[in-house]
Amino acid sequence: MSVMSNILAFPARPVGSALRRPAVLVRAAVAGQSLWRRERDLRRVLHCESLPAPGQALARLREEEDRLNLARLEDAADYDMQQHVRLLIAILAESRLAAARAAAPRLRALG
């Protein structure tokens, strides 16, 4: 009988190293992608008035997610799993947007 890890890794290509989080958090974030609306949700996640340009929010999202992940690992009383999932959804969406924007000039050059 083999032991499977319950940790999944998903890369955040534009910013630094890959994130390694429990599978349940990653599955929740992947499932939440279908409901993500950048214009509506990013302001709420970042607690800001104006929407940052694509690519600018990722560093802030990663910092906040790192803070929440540390709280999770330390079993902190103020850990908010729902906020953690919202941040992971935002990181996935912003990473996808950054990758699409990076690929767009290459695709136009080929066409």
Buried (B, 14 or more C-beta within 10 A) or exposed (E): EEEEEEEBEBEBEBBEEEBEBBEEBBEBBBEBEEEBEBEEBBBEBBEEEEBBEBBEBBBBBBEBBEEBBEBBEEEEEEBEEEBBBBBBBBBBBBBEBBBEEEEEEEEEEEE
